[in-house]
Amino acid sequence: MPDTEQARIQSQALPLTDQVWLDPLLERIGDARYVLLGEASHGTADYYQVRDVLTRRLIE
């Protein structure tokens, strides 16, 4: 596979199809003081659902 930006992104990407899939993401976040959540998928119900669950878990 060629070493392209797309290949690098795909190698680091995580599926976000279930709450359990947030565990590796939260492990990567660790004890970061700030976590920025973008709006790349603005307007989709899936994005807002994942963002809601992620935000709640970060606060906990």
C-alpha positions in Angstrom: 0.0 0.0 0.0 1.5 3.4 -0.9 2.4 5.7 2.0 -0.3 8.3 1.3 -2.1 10.6 3.6 -5.2 8.6 3.1 -3.4 5.4 4.0 -2.0 7.0 7.2 -5.5 8.2 8.2 -7.0 4.8 7.5 -4.4 3.1 9.6 -5.3 5.3 12.6 -9.0 5.5 12.1 -11.4 3.9 14.6 -14.9 2.7 13.7 -17.5 4.4 15.9 -20.5 2.1 15.5 -21.1 1.3 19.2 -20.3 2.7 22.6 -17.7 0.0 23.1 -15.8 1.4 20.1 -15.1 4.6 22.1 -12.9 2.7 24.5 -9.8 2.8 22.3 -10.4 6.5 21.6 -10.7 7.3 25.3 -7.5 5.3 25.9 -5.8 7.5 23.3 -7.2 10.6 24.9 -5.9 9.5 28.3 -5.8 12.2 30.9 -5.8 15.1 28.5 -7.0 18.3 30.0 -8.7 19.4 26.8 -10.5 17.4 24.1 -11.7 19.2 21.0 -14.7 17.8 19.1 -15.0 19.0 15.6 -18.1 19.4 13.4 -16.8 17.5 10.3 -20.1 15.5 10.0 -22.3 18.5 11.0 -25.9 17.7 10.9 -25.9 13.9 10.9 -27.8 12.1 13.7 -25.0 9.6 14.0 -22.4 12.3 14.7 -24.6 13.9 17.4 -25.3 10.5 19.0 -21.6 9.6 19.2 -20.6 13.1 20.4 -23.2 12.9 23.2 -21.9 9.5 24.4 -18.3 10.6 24.1 -18.9 13.9 26.0 -20.7 12.1 28.8 -17.9 9.6 29.1 -15.3 12.3 29.1 -17.1 14.2 31.9 -17.3 11.0 34.0 
